[in-house]
């Protein structure tokens, strides 16, 4: 398989940029100039470096997890993440004293990174993309980011690890259960908050769906004080993020997650690539596009995020 480093000299120049977007517009005589930018894993043309930069900026706006998680691009190598099971400890050392250095390799564990394929199909009217005033570059990048962003968030939350990322709600490799309850109560939300260690609470974020958020807006303590701050949409001083992919509060579900989502790592394994499908849709005056991502997602410290587990 051709590596990204091998393709990079060919896809970062202005010539590739020009031929790529002309090919996207369905113009003839441009695909042959993109051969060295073909992603051999898909047979599609690798998005230009400028297009990739626009795409990454757009998907951080469209996708929730891309804005919260640690986002890494590793295009050329397949390797495992080494994570520390224990805590790093700084110690005071007197002048001239011995610095205590121990063999901490026993505290390290490997987290395997896969390369899961995510694909999306879309089509545009031929007349529209041939219009010189239509900014196909901006439109296509934003539309891909919107489609991929939704699919990614679903995977990063509910993914099983089989042909998709391992989501935070996965039974194996997901977040730890912080509190188990049969109902959404003020006390249980507070217990979930304090089940997270202070080092992870500091930058903690709440994630839940609309229905759960609506229920929490009505929760009050014994003194009648609401848990939800209506003025800035926070709970216990921490931001609430809404995701349609979080489950509702019912028996067996995990409707609320809280913690530091920077410990969820998103690793992109290949840049976005796009195939144009012209002949298949010529009868309806459209051009089709098949785009691909290769990525994985893992929670590298399960204790950094805690979830509420509902029981019957």
C-alpha positions as CSV (number, residue, x, y, z in Angstrom):
1,X,0.0,0.0,0.0
2,X,1.3,3.4,-0.9
3,X,2.2,5.5,2.2
4,X,1.0,9.1,2.8
5,X,4.6,10.2,2.8
6,X,5.1,8.8,-0.7
7,X,1.9,10.6,-1.9
8,X,2.6,13.9,-0.1
9,X,5.0,15.5,-2.7
10,X,2.3,14.9,-5.4
11,X,-0.8,16.0,-3.6
12,X,0.4,19.2,-1.9
13,X,1.2,21.2,-5.1
14,X,-1.0,23.6,-6.9
15,X,-1.2,21.3,-10.0
16,X,-2.8,18.5,-8.0
17,X,-5.1,21.0,-6.4
18,X,-6.3,22.3,-9.7
19,X,-6.7,18.9,-11.3
20,X,-8.4,17.4,-8.2
21,X,-11.2,20.0,-8.1
22,X,-11.7,19.9,-11.9
23,X,-12.1,16.1,-11.6
24,X,-14.6,16.7,-8.8
25,X,-16.6,18.9,-11.2
26,X,-16.7,16.1,-13.6
27,X,-14.4,17.7,-16.2
28,X,-12.6,15.4,-18.6
29,X,-8.8,15.0,-18.9
30,X,-7.9,15.6,-15.2
31,X,-8.0,12.2,-13.5
32,X,-4.9,11.0,-15.3
33,X,-3.0,13.8,-13.5
34,X,-4.0,12.5,-10.1
35,X,-2.7,8.9,-10.5
36,X,0.1,9.5,-7.9
37,X,-2.5,10.7,-5.4
38,X,-4.6,7.5,-5.6
39,X,-5.2,5.9,-2.2
40,X,-4.6,2.2,-3.1
41,X,-6.8,1.2,-0.1
42,X,-9.9,2.7,-1.8
43,X,-8.9,3.5,-5.4
44,X,-10.1,7.0,-4.6
45,X,-8.2,10.3,-5.0
46,X,-6.6,11.6,-1.8
47,X,-8.0,15.0,-0.8
48,X,-5.6,17.8,-1.4
49,X,-3.6,19.1,1.6
50,X,-5.5,22.4,1.5
51,X,-8.7,20.5,1.3
52,X,-7.7,18.2,4.2
53,X,-7.0,21.3,6.4
54,X,-10.4,22.7,5.6
55,X,-12.0,19.3,6.3
56,X,-10.3,19.0,9.7
57,X,-11.5,22.5,10.6
58,X,-15.0,21.7,9.5
59,X,-15.3,18.4,11.2
60,X,-14.3,19.9,14.5
61,X,-17.3,22.1,14.2
62,X,-19.7,19.4,12.9
63,X,-18.6,16.6,15.2
64,X,-18.9,16.8,19.0
65,X,-16.0,14.4,19.8
66,X,-13.6,16.0,17.4
67,X,-13.8,19.1,19.5
68,X,-13.5,17.3,22.9
69,X,-11.1,14.4,22.3
70,X,-7.4,14.2,21.5
71,X,-7.2,14.2,17.7
72,X,-4.2,12.6,16.1
73,X,-3.1,11.9,12.5
74,X,-0.9,8.8,12.1
75,X,-0.9,8.1,8.4
76,X,2.1,5.9,7.7
77,X,2.6,3.6,10.6
78,X,0.6,0.9,12.5
79,X,1.4,0.7,16.1
80,X,-0.1,0.5,19.6
81,X,-0.6,3.3,22.1
82,X,1.3,2.8,25.3
83,X,-0.6,4.1,28.2
84,X,0.3,4.4,31.9
85,X,-2.0,2.5,34.3
86,X,-0.6,4.3,37.4
87,X,-0.1,8.0,38.2
88,X,2.9,10.1,37.4
89,X,4.4,11.5,40.6
90,X,6.7,14.5,40.9
91,X,8.9,14.6,44.0
92,X,10.9,17.2,45.8
93,X,14.6,16.5,45.6
94,X,17.2,18.3,47.8
95,X,20.2,19.9,46.0
96,X,22.7,17.2,45.2
97,X,20.1,14.5,46.2
98,X,19.3,11.4,44.3
99,X,16.5,11.6,41.9
100,X,14.3,8.5,42.4
101,X,13.9,6.9,39.0
102,X,12.1,3.5,38.9
103,X,11.4,1.1,36.1
104,X,7.8,2.0,35.4
105,X,7.4,-0.3,32.3
106,X,5.2,-2.6,34.4
107,X,2.7,0.3,34.6
108,X,2.4,0.5,30.8
109,X,-0.2,-1.3,28.8
110,X,-0.7,-1.5,25.0
111,X,-3.9,-0.3,23.4
112,X,-4.1,-1.6,19.8
113,X,-5.1,0.8,17.1
114,X,-7.0,-0.5,14.1
115,X,-7.9,1.2,10.8
116,X,-11.7,1.1,10.5
117,X,-13.2,2.3,7.2
118,X,-16.0,4.8,7.2
119,X,-17.7,5.5,3.8
120,X,-20.3,8.0,2.7
121,X,-22.0,8.5,-0.6
122,X,-23.5,11.7,-1.9
123,X,-24.4,13.2,-5.2
124,X,-24.8,16.7,-6.7
125,X,-26.6,18.1,-9.8
126,X,-24.3,18.3,-12.8
127,X,-25.4,21.8,-13.6
128,X,-24.6,23.0,-10.1
129,X,-21.1,21.7,-9.9
130,X,-20.3,23.0,-13.4
131,X,-21.4,26.5,-12.5
132,X,-18.2,28.6,-12.1
133,X,-19.7,30.6,-9.3
134,X,-20.6,27.6,-7.2
135,X,-17.9,27.0,-4.6
136,X,-17.8,23.2,-4.9
137,X,-14.7,23.0,-2.8
138,X,-16.3,24.6,0.3
139,X,-19.6,22.9,-0.2
140,X,-18.2,19.3,-0.6
141,X,-15.8,19.6,2.3
142,X,-18.5,20.9,4.6
143,X,-21.0,18.3,3.5
144,X,-18.5,15.5,4.0
145,X,-17.6,16.8,7.5
146,X,-21.3,16.9,8.4
147,X,-21.9,13.3,7.3
148,X,-18.7,11.9,8.7
149,X,-19.0,13.9,11.9
150,X,-22.4,12.3,12.7
151,X,-21.2,8.8,12.0
152,X,-18.1,9.3,14.0
153,X,-19.9,10.6,17.1
154,X,-22.2,7.6,17.0
155,X,-19.1,5.3,16.8
156,X,-17.2,7.1,19.5
157,X,-20.2,6.7,21.8
158,X,-21.8,3.4,20.9
159,X,-19.0,1.7,18.9
160,X,-18.3,-2.0,19.8
161,X,-14.7,-2.1,18.5
162,X,-15.8,-4.6,15.8
163,X,-15.2,-2.9,12.4
164,X,-15.7,0.5,14.2
165,X,-14.1,2.4,17.1
166,X,-14.6,1.4,20.8
167,X,-17.2,3.8,22.1
168,X,-17.3,5.3,25.6
169,X,-20.4,3.1,26.4
170,X,-18.8,-0.1,25.3
171,X,-18.9,-2.9,27.9
172,X,-15.2,-3.7,27.2
173,X,-12.8,-0.7,26.8
174,X,-15.5,1.9,27.5
175,X,-15.9,4.3,30.4
176,X,-16.2,3.0,34.0
177,X,-19.6,2.9,35.8
178,X,-19.6,5.7,38.4
179,X,-23.1,5.2,39.8
180,X,-25.8,2.6,39.4
181,X,-29.4,3.8,39.9
182,X,-33.0,3.0,38.9
183,X,-34.0,6.7,38.4
184,X,-32.5,10.1,37.6
185,X,-32.1,11.8,40.9
186,X,-30.3,14.8,42.2
187,X,-28.2,12.8,44.5
188,X,-27.2,10.3,41.9
189,X,-26.0,13.0,39.5
190,X,-23.9,14.5,42.3
191,X,-22.5,11.0,43.1
192,X,-21.6,10.5,39.4
193,X,-19.8,13.8,39.5
194,X,-17.7,12.9,42.6
195,X,-17.0,9.4,41.3
196,X,-14.6,11.0,38.9
197,X,-11.1,11.8,40.3
198,X,-10.4,15.5,40.8
199,X,-7.7,15.5,38.1
200,X,-10.3,14.4,35.6
201,X,-13.1,16.6,37.1
202,X,-11.1,19.7,36.5
203,X,-11.8,19.7,32.7
204,X,-14.9,17.5,33.0
205,X,-17.8,17.7,30.5
206,X,-21.3,16.2,30.7
207,X,-22.7,14.4,27.7
208,X,-26.4,13.3,27.4
209,X,-29.3,13.4,25.0
210,X,-32.1,16.0,24.9
211,X,-34.6,13.9,26.8
212,X,-32.2,13.4,29.7
213,X,-31.2,17.0,29.7
214,X,-34.8,18.0,29.9
215,X,-35.3,15.7,32.9
216,X,-32.2,17.1,34.7
217,X,-33.4,20.7,34.2
218,X,-36.2,19.9,36.7
219,X,-34.1,18.2,39.4
220,X,-33.8,20.1,42.7
221,X,-32.2,19.4,46.0
222,X,-34.0,19.3,49.3
223,X,-33.7,23.1,49.6
224,X,-35.3,23.6,46.2
225,X,-32.0,24.5,44.4
226,X,-31.9,23.2,40.8
227,X,-28.9,21.2,39.7
228,X,-28.9,22.8,36.3
229,X,-27.7,26.3,35.9
230,X,-30.1,27.8,33.4
231,X,-27.9,30.9,32.7
232,X,-25.0,29.0,31.2
233,X,-26.2,25.4,30.7
234,X,-23.8,23.8,33.2
235,X,-24.2,21.2,36.0
236,X,-22.1,21.7,39.1
237,X,-20.1,24.3,37.1
238,X,-19.3,22.0,34.1
239,X,-20.6,22.3,30.6
240,X,-23.3,20.1,29.2
241,X,-23.0,18.8,25.7
242,X,-26.0,17.2,23.9
243,X,-25.7,14.2,21.6
244,X,-28.5,12.4,19.9
245,X,-26.5,9.2,20.1
246,X,-26.6,9.0,23.9
247,X,-29.3,6.6,25.0
248,X,-32.4,7.6,26.9
249,X,-32.7,6.8,30.6
250,X,-34.2,3.3,30.7
251,X,-33.3,0.0,32.3
252,X,-29.9,-1.2,31.1
253,X,-28.8,2.0,29.5
254,X,-26.0,4.5,30.3
255,X,-27.7,7.9,29.7
256,X,-25.1,10.2,31.2
257,X,-21.3,10.4,30.9
258,X,-19.1,12.8,32.8
259,X,-15.3,13.3,32.7
260,X,-12.3,14.5,30.8
261,X,-12.9,13.6,27.1
262,X,-9.3,14.5,26.1
263,X,-8.5,10.9,27.2
264,X,-10.5,9.6,24.3
265,X,-8.1,9.5,21.4
266,X,-9.2,9.7,17.8
267,X,-6.5,8.4,15.5
268,X,-6.9,9.1,11.7
269,X,-5.0,6.4,9.8
270,X,-5.5,7.8,6.2
271,X,-6.5,11.2,4.9
272,X,-10.0,11.5,3.3
273,X,-10.2,10.2,-0.2
274,X,-12.9,10.8,-2.8
275,X,-14.1,8.9,-5.9
276,X,-16.2,10.5,-8.6
277,X,-19.0,8.5,-10.1
278,X,-20.1,10.2,-13.3
279,X,-21.4,7.5,-15.7
280,X,-23.7,5.8,-13.1
281,X,-25.7,9.0,-12.6
282,X,-25.5,10.6,-16.0
283,X,-29.1,9.7,-16.8
284,X,-30.3,11.9,-13.9
285,X,-27.8,14.7,-14.6
286,X,-25.9,14.2,-11.4
287,X,-22.3,13.3,-10.3
288,X,-21.9,10.9,-7.4
289,X,-19.2,10.9,-4.8
290,X,-17.9,8.1,-2.7
291,X,-15.7,9.3,0.2
292,X,-13.7,7.3,2.7
293,X,-12.0,7.8,6.1
294,X,-9.8,5.3,8.0
295,X,-9.7,5.9,11.7
296,X,-10.0,4.4,15.2
297,X,-11.0,5.7,18.6
298,X,-10.2,4.5,22.1
299,X,-10.6,5.7,25.6
300,X,-7.0,5.4,26.8
301,X,-7.9,5.9,30.5
302,X,-11.3,4.4,31.3
303,X,-11.3,6.1,34.8
304,X,-11.2,9.5,33.1
305,X,-14.9,9.2,32.2
306,X,-17.6,7.8,34.3
307,X,-21.1,6.8,33.3
308,X,-24.5,6.4,35.0
309,X,-25.8,2.8,34.7
310,X,-29.6,2.4,34.9
311,X,-31.1,-0.6,36.4
312,X,-34.7,-1.9,36.5
